[in-house]
Amino acid sequence: MSVTVRVPAKVNVQLAVGAARPDGFHDLANVFLAVGLHDEVTVTPADELRVTCEGPDAAQVPLDRTNLAARAAIALAERHGLDPAVHLHIAKDIPVAGGMAGGSADGAAALLACDALWGTGASRAELLDICAELGSDVPFSLVGGAALGTGRGEKLRPLDVGGTFWWVFAMAERGLSTPAVFREFDRLTAGLDVPEPVASETLLDALAKGDPDALAAAVSNDLQPAALSLFPELADTLAAGSAAGALAGLVSGSGPTTAFLARDPGSAVKIADALRASGTCRAVRTASGPVPGATVIRA
């Protein structure tokens, strides 16, 4: 028997970042939108825990117990007195180290798949609790749709979305480390009064109404200056997307993927073609959101 779970990428339409806390994390107001780029994680009984991976940039994915999918299997097994002897196979389509929560998505998918395979009957609350232990973005990967994440992003409030938003994603030539981007944020804001992170009511209203123009005027990412400081070439990609007619462009999360909001599917195709021709990025994908979170598709 095996279980396969499909799980989406995310884009942060707002990422407000507070000052570093004593524990090293930052309080956030993080507005997540799940978009239609997916990984699939298949879990099969095995003699011991092992991880394999295929797809774009699969060589960059760790295959040991530091992989979030492996950590998810171990965490669930420990809670229920089980041996995490499974083969976790990850079929990647979410960019690796791209600021779109690909690793977090795999953790959420593995958790849901192992729960189904082992019949542990974990409640949604227990699954979300394990997700929060695994990482700040993992709970949203389980939930999907749209949500406001507070705390370090793990405390979620579902958000209403009144329509479909179309996006173009430009993948960069190299990755960015999320901890490195936060360290650069701390360096850039040292000595400054960093305000408490608060969700933009204008942005939440734009999501609820399904209004791409209003959303474009409200998107923001407090980590963008840090990402651009570490990876200045991203400014060329942002400029190319803007010149191609994107309603808005921003670094997705900690980067280095850049996200461009389009008015409609036809506009998304035109922006994608222009970005491919610009020579400022490695690959380009289009996707829409919101989409559901981690979902069992085969069992």
N, C-alpha and C positions, 0 to 999 in steps of 0.2 A: 504494500500500500504506500502511496505517496500523496502529499498535499501540496498544491501550488497556490500561492497568493500573489496577486498583482497589487502594486503599490505605486502611488504617483509621486512626481516631483512637486516642489513648491516654488512659488515666487513670493518674495516679501514686498507687498505694495506699500507698507510703511514699516520701517525699522528705526524706532527711537531708542537710543541707548543712554543709560544713566552712567554715573561715575562707577569706578570699580568698587565692589563691596569688599569687606574684610576677607571673605572666602575666595576672592579673586574673580568671581563672576560679576556680571553687570545686570542690574534690573533693566528690563526691556518693556516696551510696548510694541509688540511684533504682530502685524496684521498679515496672516498667512492666506494664500490662495493656492489650492491644489490645482495643478495643470496636467494635461494629458500627455505627459512623457512618463513612461512606466518602467520599473524593474519588475521581474518576476522571480520569486524565491520558491524553489521546490525542496521539500523536506522528505527524506526517505530513511527508514530504519537502516542502521549500519552497525558494524562491530565497534566503531569508535567515532567520536566527533571529528568530522572533516568538512572543509569548505572548498568548493570549486567555483570558478567564475568564467563567464564568456561574455563577449560583446565589446563595444568600443572602450578602449582604455582599461580592459580587464587586467592587464599586467600591472596596473597601479593599485589594484585592490589587494589588501593583505588577506592571506589565506590561513592565518593562525587564529588563536583565541582572542586576539585584539579586534578582530572583525566584529562589528556590531551585531551581525546575524548570529555569530557564534556566541557572543556574550548574552544575547537574548535567549537562546536555547538553554544556556547554562543557568541563567537567572530563573527561568520558569521551572527547570528540572529541580533546582535546589529547593524551591518553595514547595514542591510536591513530592520530594523524596525519590526522584527518578534519576536514571543515568542518561545524560544527554548524548546518547550514542546514535547520532543521526548524520546523514550526509546532507549538507546544505549546498544546493546548487543555485547560484545567482546568475540570472540572465540580465545583463546590464543594458539599459538604454538611457538612464539618467546620467548626465555628465559626472565624471569622477572629479572630486575636489573642485566643484564648480559653483558652490554656493546655492545648490538646489536641493540639498538634503538627501543626496543619494545614499550615503551610508546610513543615515537615520531611517530612511525608507526601508532599507534592507533589514534593519533591526526590527522594525514594526512588523514587516512581512514574516520574518522568521518566527517571531513571537506568536503571531496569529496561526501560522502554519503548524507549529509545534503543539499549540493548544488543541488544534483540531486532530492532529495525528495521535497524540497521547490521550485524548479525551479527558483532559484535566478539568474541563468545565469551569475555567477561570471566569470570574465576572468581568464586565467591562471596566469596573473600578480597579480591580486587581491588575488587569492588563495595562491600564493607564498608569498605575503606580509603578509597575516594572518599567514601562516606557520612560517615565520621568527619571528613574534611577540610571537608565542607559544614556540619556542625553537630552538636551533642551528641546531639540526639534523632533524627537521620536514620537511623543504623544500626538503631535499634529499629523504625522505620517499615518498613524493608525486611524485618526478621525476623518481627515480630508475635508473637502468642502471649502469653507472659509471660516477663520476663527481669529480672535484676538488672544495672543499669548502674553501673559504677564509673568512676574517673577523673573526667572531667567528664560522665559518663553514657554515653560512647561505647563503653566496654569491656563487652561483654555476656556474661552467663552465663544460658542458658535455664533456666527454672524449670518444675517440674511443677505442674500445676493439676488438682485432683481433681473439678472440676465446673464448672458455669456460674454466673457471678455476674451479677446483674441491677442495673442502674444507671439513675438518673434524672439528667439534666444540665440545669441551669438556666443559660441564657445571659443575660449581663448587658447593661445598656443601652449600655455602652461597653467598649472594650478596655483592656488593660493591656500596657505594654511590658515584656517579660522583662528587658532590661537595667535598666530603672527599678526593677523589683521586687528584683533582686539588689542594686542600689545602696542601696535602702531596708533590705534585710536587713543590709548592711554597716553602715549608720548605726545601726540598732537594736542591733546586737551589738558596736559599737565599745567597746573596753575590757573586753569580757567574754572569758572562756575558752571558746571555741567548740570542742566536742569533735570528734574525728575521726568522720566519718560511718560508721555501721555498720548493715547490714541487720538487721532484727529477726527473730530465729529464730522467735519466736511467730507473726509475720506470715507468714513463709515456710511454716511448718507449717500455718497456716490455709488458705493457698492450695493446698497439696498435698492437704489433706483435703477441699477444696471446702466449707468450713464458713463460712457467711456471718456467723454470730454471732461466731465467733472472729476473723474478719477485721475485723469492725466494731470490735472492742475494740482492734485493733492498728494501724489506719490512722493515718497522721500525715503532716504536711507542714510542714517547718521554714520554708517561705516564706509560710505562711498569715498570720502576724502582719504581715509586710511588705505583703502584698496588701491586708489589711484596713486597714492604716495609710493606704495610698494610695486605697482604695476602701471607706470605712466602711460603705456601704450593703449590702455583701455579708453583713454580720452579720445583717441582716434576712432575707435569703434563706436563710441557714443555719438560722436559728431557725424559719422557715416549714417547711422540709423536716423538721426534727426533730419539730415539732409534728404533722406529717402522718404520722409513723410510720416515718421512715427509721431503719435500724439505725445508720447513721453518716452524717455529712456533712462534707465538707472542700472547700477550694479545690483545683481541679485544677491541679497544677503551679504556674506563676506566676500563674494566674488570667487573667481574672476568672470563668470558668465555675466553678460549684460542682457537686460530684458527690455524689450520695446513693445509698448502698447499700441495696437493697431485699431482702426475704427471698425473694421469688418474683415471677413476672410480674404476678400480680394486685395485689400490694402496690405494684409499680412504677407501675402505672396509677393507683392511688389517690393516691400521692405526687405524680405528675405533675399530676393534676387539681387537687390542693390548691395546688401551686405556681403553676399558671396562674391560679387564683382569688386568690392572695395579693397580686398586684400588685407583687411584689418583683423580677420579672425580665422580660426581653423575650420569651423563648421557652423552651420546655421540650421535651426529647427523652428517649426511653427507648432503652436499648441493653443488650446483654449481651456478656460476654466470658469467656474469650479467643476471639479470631478470628485467622485467618492474617494475615500481613503482606502486603506488595505482591505482587500476583498478576496475571499477564497474563490478561485475560479475552477479548480479541479481537485477532486478528492476521491 
